[in-house]
């Protein structure tokens, strides 16, 4: 890693130097969130985009290419106006879930280009049309489209035709932890000269009126600069590199516009917008006092020309704020180059390096300050603090208090944490910033988040929903990546998370195995519409659903906890008791997975060579739901190897495990010969399948007519395109058909599709499992890859093949086309600008869903490290 950035990380994490205080922690959408919902439970309608410029937020702030301190007390962002739009471009626009024909969707063109972990350098590009932004067209045209039609995007409107747009590049660099430099570079790509209003904007998050007598911070103009004073943050100075007008107002709601009632203040949140766009100079304070200020640059940029704006926000009052400005900016750019060059010092092509660097940039830019006090949120809606009120969302999560910087899925479409997303984000961050990764793993296990009953909060729409239990998998993966990078395992971190994970593991055992059969029913488990019907809702005709994936997730949970316990036993032998108890839990789960009941049903289907959910009805009938989907591949991911040295170091563990199997011959029989692996020598493989079943699963998974797509493992077998699965229950038909791209189902709002596309997180789990299986089986175990090709590979080579196909989603061909861009010609012209979507077309690799979900799709940047070290 680069020496300068590594030094900053060490200073921050070891010596308490606050290099992490300022960062890209500003959300890209605060409106339309549950936090700001003061309506009847419809967050989109309660606080729409049209109100965002005029209405003060309660729990956070949003902005365009913005930064803030790590408590989001003071924010710095960008506002733009092209002279044609009906409002300032202060935040990104998009459709709400009801407005989009495939759910919510941002309708802007922006790209994260570079970042370092401490945000010592950040770079982002926003493409701003010179013609009026087509707000109404985007809403109206999408409203006319159905689920079988693609989304209508900004690039489809023609607003970028003739290159009539500005490239607005925003860069930040830190001179010291509290000395922040901002450069805005405007390139006119159009054929004619054009004017652009650029307004770097500084404001305080509104905290005063919500907290009774909390002191109000203040901004005021002083000799062409802005002095910002906050009772907790102290004094900051914001300087412009030119003598430009400074417009000041208050971060207060315009009650008159939003609610039709008198304003509490003469100067309100949209005062700067009204002054610039509407020409109403009375909307800003002539005395230069308030809580929101903008430096108003009016730039006339010739065709093909460039203009630059420089801003400095510092805790120091400089006599010459721009004397060393350019040198500092240049140094931080060079240090960012050095950092990424050393980080990616493996055998990569230039294009692969570009993809990895932008993936890491998006990962770092997607950090967000997230605040929510659920008890206060409920009280503000009239709830009794001590009484359950089922009529209010999250009424049983009163303990949850969030006030943290969190790695978000997508700061526009998903500007809130999700439990299993965050686990994958932590793994991705481990490649670039292990300390931050470990903190993210531990975050939701903190008592401020973890429910007293042991449940992890899912996401703000319903904290009580159930996401796959992947935190243990992520914790162990992060631990191994950190150990590989540093040479020393952080056992204090491991012990801390192990104790908390055991609480969550107990919740799963007690809540999601209602019959005590070690077969689990976790609901939709984050896979939204993949099931025949909504797995979180009451089942048609009643009964219960034995879930192949839910059971496999719990097997994997056991395996990861066993790995942790064995590792911790190096320093504390009492952890061997935990390991033994978990081994027995795993044996019961594995046996239940393989057990064939008196009705002849099992999660494993020998005829098809695949795992399926089983619908068990009240009359005792059982029906395997024969959908070939990643539900049946999750058991493959539940494969873990414990090294053979464990046998020698802990003979008691081996003896106790053998004795357990001797006492329970039914368990041994159901394990298909796997149980005796604990005896003998060599590594131990924990899995839900034997070699015969492994080969059968891989035959399907590696079939290009089923799961193996050109750009990764599909979430549903392509076989179902012509052969949909149909189930009739009580006279109603339910079906699943392979759909490569957008969802044709309205289940879960319709804004994601698990019925065919490629999803990175599941692919990465499968890759890691294949590496574990290779560690156990070695080079002699080979399979056809692709199935029927006659080409044989060992499992390491299979893992690499899948990873290469995933990476190929983003790589340019000889004509500069990247599969991720689909057939969009403008994106092809922007060939070196890469987007990291939520998921990808299972046939052609085109990006779909949230366009900046770099959180788990950013795992692509992990592949060089994964195949260089861990897992080989």
N, C-alpha and C positions, 0 to 999 in steps of 0.2 A: 504494500500500500504506500501511497505517497507520504513522504516523511512529514511534511507540514500538516496535512490533514490528520495523519495518525497522531502527531503531537497534540493537536487540538482535542482529539477524542480522548487521549490519555489525560490531558489537563482537565477536561470536563468530567470524566468518569472516576478519576482517582483523586484529583486535587480540588474539585469543586469549582473550577473556573466555568462561568456560565455561558459557554459557547453554544449551548443548546437553547438558551432563553428565547432567541428570536428565530423564527422559521416560517415555513409556508403553512401555517396553522389555521389560516382563514378558510372557512367553508366556501364552496361555490354555489351552495343553495341552502339558505336557512328557511326560506318560505316553503310552505307546503309540507312541513315536517310535523311529526307528532308533538314535539316540544312546543311548537308555536300554535297548536290547535286549541282554540278557545270556542269552538263550535260544538256540534253534536256528534263528534267522533269522525267527521270527514275532514282530515287534515288538509287535503288539496283545496277544498272549498273555503275552509276557515281562514286561510291566509294565502291568497293567490299571488301570482307574479305581479299583477297590476298594482297590488298594495305595497309591494316590497320597497319601492323607492320612497314611499310616504309614511310607512308605519314602523315604529321602533320595535326591534326584536326583543324577546324576553331572555333567551338562553344563549345566544351566540350571534355572530355576524357573518356576512358573506361579502364577497368582492371578486373582482377580476384581477388575476395574477397578483394576489395579495399576500401579505405577511402579517404576523402579529407576535406579541410576546406569548410565552407559554401559559399565561392565564387569560389571554385575549383581553387585556385591559386597554391596550392601544393598538390600533390597526392602521396599516398603510397599504393602499391599493390603488388601482388605476380606474379612471373614468375617461370615456372617449365620446366624441360627438362628431359625426361626419357632415353636419349641417342639414341633413335630410331626415333623420330619425325623429320620431315623436317624443323621444326621451333620451337622456344620457345612457350610454352603455356602461353601467356600473356593475352589472352582474350578468352571468350567462343565462340565456333564455332557453326554455324547453317546454315540452308538453307535459301536462299532468297525466296521471294514469288513466283517468276517464277520457282524456282528449286524444290519446294516441291509439292507433289501431293495433299496436302491440305493447301498450303500456307506456309509462313515462319514458321520456327520451330527450336528451339535451340536443338542441338544434343550433350548434355553433361549430366553428372550426378552430381548434386550438391544440397545441402540441407541447408537451414537456420535453425539453431538449437536454437539460443537464442539471446535476445537483450533486452536492457532497453531503455526507451524513450530518455534519454540524450546521448545514446551510451556510457555510462560509462562502459558497458560490451557488447561485440558482439561475436558471435560464428557462424562459418560456416564450412561446410564439403564439400570438393571437392574430387571426386573419379577419379583418374588418372590412365589409363591403363599403364602397363609396356611394352606392345608391341606397335608398331607404331600405332598412332591414325589413324583410317580408314577414313580420309577425302574423298579420292576419291570414296571409296565404298559407303559412305553415299550419295554422290551426284549422282553417277551413278545408284544405285539401286532405289532411290526415283524417278529418272527421268523415270524409266521403269514402274513405278506403276501408275495406274489410280485412279480416284476419288472413285471407288467402293472398292479399296483396302486400308488397313491400312497404316499408315506412317511407314517407316523403321527407327527404332530408334537405338541409340548407343548400347543398350542392345541386340538388335537383331543381331549384327555383330559378336558376339562371342568373342569380345575383352576382356571380363571379365571372360571368361571360366577359370576354375581352380583357381579362385580367384587371378589371376595374375594382381594385381593392388595395388596402394598405396591409403590409406585413408590420405588425407591431411586436417588437421583441423587447421583453422585459428581463433585465438582469439585476441581481442583487449580489453584493459582496460585503463581507464584514472586515473592517479594519481591526476592530477589537470586539469583544463580545457584545458591547452595547453601542457600537458605531456602525451603522448600516448605510451602505451606498446603493442607490438605485439608478439604473440607466434605462431609459426608454428610447429605442431606436425605431424610427418610422421610415419604412421604405414604400414609396409610391410605385406599385407595379402597373398602374394604368397608363393609357396612352396620352393622358392630358394632365396638366398641373391640377392639383387639388388641395383643398384646405382641410386640416384635421385639428380639432380641439383636443388637447391632451391635458388631463386634469389629475395629477397625482393627488390623492386624497388621504388625509389623516383624520382619524376620529377615535373617540372613546366608545367602547362598548357600553350600552346603556345599562348601568347597574344601580343607579341612585334611587329611582322612584319605586323599584320593586322591594327595596330593603329598608323602607321606612326612613330613618334619619341618616342613611349612608351619605357621606359627603360627595358633592358633585365635583368632578374634575373640571379643568378648564383649558381651553386653547385661546390664545390671543396673538395677534400679529405684532411683531416688534422689528422695525427697520428691515422690512422685506423678508422676514423669516416668521416662523410660527413657534411660539413657546408653548409647550404642552406640559401641564403640571397635574400630577395624580398623587393622591395621598399615600398610595402604596408603591407605585412605580417610580415616583420622584419626578424630576424635571427632564424633559427631552427638548432638543432643538431640531427643527426641520427647516433646511435651507434649500432654496432653488438657485440654479446656476445663472438665472437671468432675472431682472426686475419685472416680474409679471404680477397681474392682479391676484390677490388672495381673497377668496370668497369664503365667508365664515357663517355658519348657521348652527342650529342645535340638532343633536340626534334625538329628536322628540317627534312623536306621531303628529301628522297633519290630520287632526280629528275632523276638521271641516271637510277635507276631501274623502277620507275613508268612512267616517261614521255620520257626517252631516251635523256634527255638534261643534261648539266653539273650541278654538285652540287654547291650550294652556300657555303657549308661548307664541310670540309674534314670528319667531324664526324656527322653522321645523325641518325635518329630515330631508324633504325634497326641495328645500330652498335653493340649493345650488343648481339643481336641475331646472327649476323655474327661472332662475336668473340667466342661465346659459341658453337653454332651448327656447324659453318663452320670452326672454328679454326683460323679465321683471326684476329690476335692480332692488326693489323694496323687499324682495324675498330673502336677502342676506343682510347681515348686521353691519351697518356702516362703521360701527365702533370696532369691528374686527374681534369680537368676543363670542365664544360659543364652545361647542363640543365636537364640531365637525368642520374641517377646513379643506379647501382645494386650491392648489396653485394652477392658475388658468393660463396655459400656453395655447396660442393660436398659431399653428404652423402652416405655412404655405409651402408645399412640397412639389417640386417640379416632377414631371414624368420621368421615371427611372431614378429619381433623386432620393436623398436621405436627409433626415433631420433627427437631432438628438436632444433629449432632455435629461438633465442630471439632478438628482435629489439626494440630500444627505440627512439622515435621521440619527441623532447622536445624543449621548448623555453629556457631551462636551460642547460648550459654546465656543466655536472656532472664530478667530478673526478672519481666516481665509479657509472656508470649508472645502474649497476645490483645489487647493494647492497641491496636495498629494493624491487627489481623487483618481486620476487616470492611472497612476502608477499602482495604486492598491488594486484597482479593478483588473489591471493587466496581470498582476502577480497572482490573484486568486484564480483567474482563468488558467494560467499556467499550472498552478497547483492542482486544479481539478483535472487537467490533462494527465499530470503525473500520477495522481491518485488512481484514475481509472486504467491507465496503462499498466501499472503494477498489479492492480486487482485482477485484470484480465490477461495476465502474462501467461497465457496458454496458447496452444496452436489454433488460433482463430483467424478467419479471413477478415478483411477490413469491414465487410458488410455485417458479419456476425458481431464484431465489436460495436458497430453502430447500433445494432438492435439491442445488444445487452446494455449499452450505456443509456439508451433512451428508456429501456425497461426500468433500470435502476432510478433514472431521473423521475419517471412517473411514480415509482414506489415512494420516493422521498417526498415529492410534491403532494402526495395524497395523505400526508399527515394532517390531522385536524384537531383543533381544540374542541372538546366535546364536554358540555356542561348540562347536567340535569339532576335535580333533587326531586325524586318522585314524591316524597311526602309533601313537600312544598307545592309541587305541581298539582297534586290532588287537592290540597287545602285551598288553593286558588280557584278551584272548581267546585268548592263547597262541600268537600268530603270530610267526614269525621276522621280525625287522625288515627283513632283507635278502633274504628268499626269498619268491617268489610263492606264494600259498596261495589257489588258486581256490575253496577251500571257504568262504572268508569274504567277505562283502560288501565291495565297494570295495577289495579287496586291492591293486589297482594304482593307488590314489590316495593313497599314503602321504605324499606331499608336502603334502597339503591341511591347512592350519591356519586355522581360522576363529575369530575373536574380535571380532565387529563388530556394530554396529547395522545391521540390514538391513530394507528394506521388504518385508514378507512378503505372500504372497497372502491368507492368512486365518489368524489366530493360533490358531484352534482346529483347523480341518480341514486346513490346510496350514501348520503352524508350522515350516516349513523353506523355504529359498529354492529357486526353480526358475529356470533360466537365462533362458528366454524371458519368463516372468512378470515377472522383475525388470527386464527391458528396458522393458516397458510401464509398470511402476510408476515407473521413472525419468522417463519422458515425462510421466506424470500429475503427479509431484512438481514438474516443471519449471514448472508453472503457479503454484506457491505458494512454492517454495524451490529456485531453480536450483542453488545450491551443493550442497545435499544430492543433487539429481538427478544432477549431474555425478559426485559421489563414488560413487553407486550404479552408474552406467554403468561406471566404472573398476574397481569392486570385484572382479568375477569375472575381470577381465583381470590382476589383481594376481598376482604369482608365487606367493603363498600359495594361490591357487585354480587358476589356469590350469595345465593339465597341461604338463610339459616338452615333450610332442609337439604342443602347441598347442590341445588340445581344451578347451572350456569344460565345467565340471562341470554336470550336468543337475539332479540333486536327490539327497538323501541315500539314497533307496531304491536308486538305482543311478546314481552319478556318471557312469558311462560311457555312459548312454543319450544320445540325440541330440535336442536341442530345435532348433526352427528358428533359423537364424542371423540374428537380428534386432537384435543388439547394435549393428551399424554403423548400421542404420536409426534406432535410438533415439539413438545418439550424435549423429548429424547433426541429428535433430529437436530434441534438447535444446539443441544448439549454436545452432540458428536461433531457438528460443524465447527463449533467454538473450540473444542478440544483439538481437532485437526489443525485449525489455524494457529492456535497458541501453544499447543503441546501439553496443555494442562486442562483437565476437566474441572469445571466449576461445580464442585459437589455441594457447596452451600446453596447455590441456585437449585440444584437437583433435589436436595432434601426439602427445601422450602416448598417447591411445587408438588413434590410427591405427597406430602402430608395433606395438602389441599385437594389434590386429585383423588385421594382415597375417599374424601367426603363426597365428591361428585360421583365416584364409582359406586359408593353405597347408595346414593340416590337412584342411580340407574337400576341397581339390583332390586331395590325395594319398590320402585314405582313403575318400571317398564317390563317387569316379568310377573304379571298379575296372577298367573297360575302356578308360579314356582317351578316351571319346567325348564328353565334356562334357555327359553326361546323368547325373543324380545320383540316388543311392539312399540316402535319409537315414533309412529306417525309418518308425516311426509319426509322427515329427516333431511330437510334442506333441498330435496330433489324436486320440489314443486309438483309439476304436472306429469311426472314420469309414470305414475301408477295408472291402473285401469280406472280408478276413481280416487277421490281425495282421501289419502290415507290418514289424515288427521281428523276427518269428520266421521260421524256414525256411519257404519257400513250399510250398504243397501241390503235389506233383509235381516239386518242384525248380525250378531256373531263377532268374531275377532279375526285379526290378520296376523299370522306368524310371518315375520319379516326376515327374509334372507339377509338383507343388508343390515337391519337392526341387530341381528344376532351376530353377524360378522364384525360389526363395529365393536361390540362388547368383547368379542374374542381378541380383537386387536388391542383394545383397551387393556385387557389382562396382560397380553404379551408385553406391551410397553411398560406397564407398571412392574412386571417381573424383571425386565432389563434394568429399570431404575433401582429396584430393591437389591438386586445382585451387585450393582455398581456401588451402592451405598454401604453394602455389607463389608466392603474393603476397610472402611473406617469404623463401622459399628455392626458387629455380628447380629444384633437383635433384628436387623432388617431381613435376616434369613427366614424368620417366622412369617414376615409379610410375604416373602417370595414363595414360601411353601403354600400359604393360604391361597395366594393368587394362582399358583400352579393347579391347585385343586379346583378352583373356580373355572379355570380354563378347560380343564379336563371335562367337567360337567357340561360346559357350553359346547365343546367339540363333540361330545357324545350325543348331546341333544340335536345338534346339526345333522348328524349322520343317522340318528335313530329313525327306524321305520315303524310307524304306529300300527295298531291293529286294523286300521282302515286302509293300510297299504300306502299311506302318504308320508312324504318326508320333504324337507327343504331341498334335498338333492334328488334330481330326476335322472335315474340311470339310463332310461331310454334316450333322453335328449343329451345327456352328459352336461347338465347345467343346473344351477341353483335357481329356485323360484320361490316367491311368496306363496303361502298357502292360506286360502280363505276357509275358515272353519265356521260353519253355520250353526244356529241354535239347535237344529234337529240332529246334529251329529255328523252331517255330511261335510266332507272336506274336498276342496277344489284347488289344485295347483294353478296359479295364475301364470300361464306359460308365455310370459313376455320376455323375450331375450333382450335384456337391458343390463346396464351397469349394476342394477340391484343384484344380479347374479354374478357380477365380476368383483363386487366388494369382498366376498370370501377369499378371492385370490390375493387381495391386498393384505389380508390378515395372515401374513406369513413372516415369521421372525426367527432368526438364528441366534442361539446362545453358544458362544465359543466353547470348544472342548476343554479348555483350561478350567472352566468352572467345575467340572467333575473332580479334578484333582484338588482344587482349592477348597471346595465345599462338599466333601463326601457325605456329610449328614443330609444335605439337601437332596442328593441323589438317593440316599437310603430311604428317606421319608417319602419321596415321590414313588419309589418302587413299592414301598409298603402300602401306600394309598391305592395303587393299582391292584395289588394283591387282595386288598380288602373289598374292592369293587369290581368284580369280574365283568359285570354288565357294562361298566364304563370302558374297560379294556376292549371288550368285544366290539363296542360301537365305534371305537377309534380306528378300526380297520388296520390294526397292526402298528399304528403310530405310537401307541402308549409306551412301548418298551424302548423307545429311543433314549429314554433317560438312563438306561443301563448301557454298559459297554464303553466305547471310546469315541472320540471325535465330537464334532459340533452337534447340537440338538436343534432340530427344526420343529417349531410349533406352527401347525397349520390345520386347516379344516378339511384337508383332502390328502389322499395318498398319491403316489406317483401316477397311478392309472387315471385317477380323476383329474390330476393336473394336466396330463396330456390331452384329455378330452376338452377341458376348459380352453386350453391354449389353441386347440384346433379350431374352435369357434372364434376365439378372440382375434386370431391372426388370419382369419379368412377375410379377404378384401371385399367379398360379397356380403359380409356380416359386419364385424366390428372394426376391422383394420382399415381406416380410411387413409387417403393420401396425406392427411395432415394430423394424424393421431387416432386414438381409439374413440369411436363413436359412442354415444350414450345409449343408443338403441340399435339393434342389428338392422342393417339395411334390408335384410330379408323381409322385414315387416312392411316394406314399402308396397310390395305386391301381395303380401300375405298378412294383413292386419289381424291382430288378436282381437277377438270379439267374445264378450261374455254376456249372457242373458241372466238377469236377476229380477224376479218378480215382474216379468213382462217387459222389462226395459233393457236395452242393449247398451253396453259400455265397450269402448274399443280403444286400442292403441295402434297407431300407424307410424311408421318411420317418416319424419319430416326433417329434412336436412338443415333447414334454416329457421325462419320465424315460426313461432307457435301457431297452431290452428285451434288451440284449446284456450278457453277463458279461465281455466282453473288457476287460482292464485293470482288473478289479475291479468294473466296472459303476457306478462312482461319478461318471461324467461321460458326457455324450451329445453327440456331434458329428454325429448323424444327423437333424438337423432344427432344433434350437433356435438362437436368436440368441446369438452370442458377440461381446462388445464389441471385443476386440483386433483381430480380423479385419475387423470393420466399420470401425474407425478407420483401418486400413491402406488399405482400399478408398477411404474418404473422402479420405485424403491423396493417393492416386494420382489420383482424379478431379480434385482441385484442380490437380495437376501437369498433367494432360491438358488441363484448361481453360486453363492458362497457355500451353500450346502451340497449342491449336486455336482458342481465343477464342470469341466469341459466335456466330460463324457455324455452328459445329458444334452441331447440336441432335439430340436423340433423343426418342422418345415416352417419357414417364414419368408414370404406369405404361404399360407396353407395351399397346397397343391402346386407350388412353384418348383418343387424338387430341390430348393435351396435350403440347406440345413444350417441352423445357428445354435450356438449355446445360449443360455439365458442372459448372459451379459450382452451378447451381440443383439439379442432380441430387444433388451432394454435400450440399447443404443439406437437401434432402428426406430423405435417408437419416439425417442427423444429427437432424433434427426428429423422425423416427419413433423413433429410439433414445431421445431425451430424453423423448418421450411415454410411454415405459414407466413413468416415475416421477411424471408430473404428474397431479394430481387433476382429475376431471371436475366437473360442476356439482353432483353429489351427494356429492362428497368421495371417490370411489372412485379408487384408483390401480391401473392394470393390474398393476404389480409384485406387489400383494398377492393377486392371483388372486381366488378366491371366498371367502376367509376373512373372515367378518363382523367378528371381533375386530380384525383388522388394519385393516379399514375404519374401525372406531371410533377406532383410534389413527392417524388419517389423517395427522398431521403428523410421524409417525415413519417414516422411509424405510430400507429394507434394500437393499443393493447385492449382488446374488447373483452366483454364478459364471457363469450363463447364464440364458436366458429362453425361455419357451414361444414357439415360432415362430408360433403362431396368436393367442394372447391376451395375450402379454407377461408372464405370471406368472413370478415368480422361482423358479429351480430350482438345486439343487446347494448348494455352500457359501454360506451366507446372508450372510457378511460379507467376501466377496472383493472388497473395495473397491479392491484394487490395480489391476487392469486395468479393472474396471467403473467405477472412479472417473475414468476418462478422460472421462466425461460432463461433468465440470467443466472440461475443456479446450475444449469446443466454443465457448464465448463468445470465448475468445482465438483459437482457430483461425480462426474466420470473421471476426474483427476484424483480424487481421494476417497471420500466416504462411499462405501458400498462395493468397492472393487475387491 
